[in-house]
Amino acid sequence: MSRRVRIGIFLAAAASFGALLIWGFIGLTDFGHYKGPYGYVLNRVALPERHMTNVVTSAVFDYRGFDTMGEEFILFASVVGVVLLLRSEGREDDEMEDDTGSDTVRVFGTLMVGGSLLVALWLIAFGFVTPGGGFQGGVALAGGAALLFLAAGYGPFKVLGNETALDPIEGIGAGGYVVVGLAGLVSGAAFLQNVLGPGVPGTLWSGGSAALVNWCAGAEVAAANLILFSQFLEEYLVPLAGKQQS
């Protein structure tokens, strides 16, 4: 398929998607004029029923936990598809020179990696108490690891971006979500029902078994994004650097 044909297909798809997006935005209510009843209902019942002060996360991982499981597997399948497209057979594993250009950037950037990872873990752990959750914390966790590449270079990042370790973590994160749901069925309750009790409001265990689902989502999202980062770097930047050096 020629480049002109690929560009034509992309433009047609982009135009269709853009028209659909504009049509969807037109149908939205004006900002500040919320008409749906569900938000008001959840604001009233989430704390007494689920003991979760963060209503958004309670809806994502408890009230509509089954839908969130589908979203997580969409991400899982998307990452698998992208990785299959990026991986090429017979690609030479060229080494990229780690030149950040400044010792200050390397030192302070590396120190910021630890702070970023700490904030990411806080976002996941306190997802039912304050704004945050597994999806947001997982992205922040992967972003902190990607910062290591910007600050210290490809070599140090390759340790965190090791697909041999990340692939099982992604699978455990996605599969663990299902296991928690099946635990509800085994106990005689509904799928993904909170079988550990609501816990104490304002504490890390306020989500009960939903907290386990939250951590599974965080692990899956973080591993999935790191796999994508690693693949893009290995497929594009590393071979490009090798050609420039030669």
N, C-alpha and C positions, 0 to 999 in steps of 0.2 A: 504494500500500500504506500503510495507516494505521500510526500509531506503535504502537498496541496490538498489531497483527499482527506488526510487526517485533520488538517486545519478546518476544512469545510464541515466535517462531521462534528468537530468540537464547537464551531460557531453555531451550528443548528441546534445542538444540544443545549448550549449556553443560552441561546435565545429562548428556547422553550422553557428552560428552568427559570430564566429571568421573568418571563411573562407569568408563570405560575407563582413566583415569589411576590411579584407586584400585586397580583390578584388576591393573594392571601393577606398582604398588608392592608389592602383597601378594605377588607372585611373586618379588620380589627377595630375594637372600640377606641375612642379617644383616650389619650393618656390621662390617668387619674379618674376614669369613669368605669370602674370594674363592675360588671353586671353578673358575673357567675356567682352562684350561691356557695360553691364548695369551699372557697377560701374562708368565708365567714364561719361556716360550719366547723372546719378544721381548727380555726383559731379558738373556737369555743370548747371543742371536745378533746383536742390532742393532749393537753396537759393532764386533765383528770383521767382520761382513758389510757394513755400510753406513758405518762410521766416524762414526756419529752418537751423541753422548752423551745427547741428549734422545730417549728411546725413544718417547715419545708422538708427537712430530712426525715421527719416522721412520716410524711406523705410518700416520700420516695422509697424508703426502705421498709415501710410497714403497711400503710393503707393501700398503696399500689405497688407492693414489693414484687408481685408477679410480672407487672409491666416492666419494672426496672431490670428484672432478670433477662427479659427479652432484649432490652437495650444493651445490656452487658454482652450478650452473645452476638449482637450486631457488631459491636466493637471488636470482639474476638474474631469473628469471620472476616471483618474488613481488614484487620491487621494481617491475617493469614493470606488474604488475597493480594494485598500490597507487597508482602514479602515474597510471594511466589512470582510476582511481576518483576520485582527488582533484582532478584537473584538471577545471575547469568552463569551458565556453565563455562568452566574453563577460565574464569576471571583470575588474573594474576593478583596476588595479595601484596601489592606494593606498600611500602612504608611511607608515611607522610612525616615530614620534618615538623617537630613540635616547636614552633617559633612564635611565641606570643609577642615578642618585640619589647617587652618591658618586664623587669623583675617585680616591679610594684604591682602590675596587673596580675602576675602569676601568684604572688603572695596573698594579696588581699582578695583576689578572685577565688582562690582555693579556700580561704577562710570563710568566704560567703557561701561556699558550697555546704559547709556544716550548718550554717544558720538557715539556709534554704531547706535542707532536709529536716531540720528540727521543726520549722514552721509547718512543713508538709505533714509530718507525723502528728503535730498538734491539731491541724485541720481535720485529720481523720479521727483521732481519738475523741475530740470534743464535738464531733459532728451532730450529736443529739442535744448538745448544751448551747453552743453558740454557732453562728454561721460557719458552714464547712461541710464535711462529709467525705465519703470515700472517693467520689469522682473528682471533686475539687482537689483533695489532698493527693490523690494519685497523679494528677497532672502536675501539681507543684513538686511532687517527689521526683518525677521524671525531669522536670525543668531544672531542679537543683543538680541532678546528675549531668544534664546537658551543659550546665554552667561550667562544669569541670573541664569539658572540652574547650570552651572559650577561654578559660583562664590558664589551664595547664597544658592543653594540647591533646592530640588523639591518643597517645600512649596511655596516660592515666585514665582517660575516659573508657578505653577499651576494656579495662578491668571491670568497670560497672556495667558496660554494655555487652557483656559476654552472653551471647545467645544460648549457650549451653546451660547457663544458670537461669536465664530469664524465661525460656520456654516452659520449664516446669512450673515456675511461679505464676505465669499467666494462666496455665491450665488449672493449677490449684485454686487460683482466685475465682475463675469461672465455675469450676466444678464444685468448689466449696459452697458457693451460693446455693447450688442445687441440693447439696448434702444437708445444709441447714433447713431447707424447705422440706426435704424428705424426713428429717427428724421429727417435724410436726406430724406427718402422717403416721410414722411409727408410734408416736405417743398417743395416737387416737384423735389428734386435733386436725385442723385444716393445713394444707400446704403453706409453708412459710409463716404459720401462726406462731406468735411469741410464746414459746413453751417454758421460758425461764423466768417469766414474770416481768412486770414493767420496771422494777427497780426503784431507785430513789431519784426524784427529780433533781437536776443540777449536778449529778455525778456522772462519772465515766460509764457506769453500768446502768444508766437510766433507760437504755434501749433494750435491755434483756438480750434475747437471742438475735434481735435485729442488729445489735452491735457487731455480732459475728459476720452478718451479711455485709455490714458497712466496711469492715476490714477486708473481707474478700473482694469487694468492689475496688477498694483502694489498691490492693495488690495487683489485681488484674489490669486496672487502668495504668498504673505506674509501669508494670512490665511491658504492656502493649506499646506504650509511647516510647519507652527506651529501645524496644526492638525496632521500631520505626526509625528512631534517630540513628541507631547503629547501622541499619541497612542503607539509609541515605548516605551516611558518611562513607561506608565501605564501597558503595556502588559508584559514587560520584567524586567526592573530595579526595579520597585516597588515590585512585587511579589518576586523577587530574594532577595531583601533586607529583606523582611518580613520573608523568610525562614531562612536567616542567623541569624536574631535576635532571632528567636525561637530556 
